[in-house]
Amino acid sequence: MRRNPTEPEMRLWRNLSNSQLDGLKFRRQEVIGPFIADFMCPARALIVEVDGDTHDAGKDRLRDDELAQFGFMVVRVTNLEVMNNAEGVLDVIRLAAAGRVSRHSPHPNPSPEGEGLFGAISLEGSVG
């Protein structure tokens, strides 16, 4: 599926890639335990699944429960919703992400303002 995504998956990815949706970083076709998620936002432990006509609601519920054991919330949208109401789908994803606590915490030892590689190393006089 990674090399041959469906049209709805391609359309949604165009809106999720490159942190376009509220600066949230999404990955496509992410392996989580025994599952492959269509789209996953690691910072919010949020999975977005685009379901076609062949999805089994019972199996999906079991899968979502197992993913919840890993700490993930699953948002399911249909192919038709992506194709006919992309903005509504993005709004649902935004709301779900906003309701999740970020798993990214600030670095415990941030570098002081203005320091970094070049602030710590002087190249002056080293070439001669």
C-alpha positions, 0 to 999 in steps of 0.5 A: 500500500505504501507504493500504491496508495488509494486516491483518498489516501493520496488526497489526505496525505497532501494535506497532512504531509510536511506538517501542513495541518497545524504544524503536526508531523504525520507519518504514512504507513507506520508500523505499530506492533502488528498493525500498519496505520494509514497515518500516524502523528507520533506527537499526539499518539493519533492514528488516522485510518481511511476506510474503504467499502471492505472494512469490517467494523467488528475487526476495526473495533478490535484493532482500535482497542489493541492500538489503544493499549499502545496509547493511540487514539484512532480516527476513522474516516471513509473514502467518500468523506475524504473525497467529498468533504476533505475540509470536514475530515481535516477539522475532525483530525484537528479536533482529535489532535487538539484533545490529545496531550503532546507526547513531546516534552521540552528537552531537560537541558536546553542550550542557553540562548545564542549558543550552539555548535558555533557558539561553543567552538571557535574556528579562529586561528585553527587554519593556518 
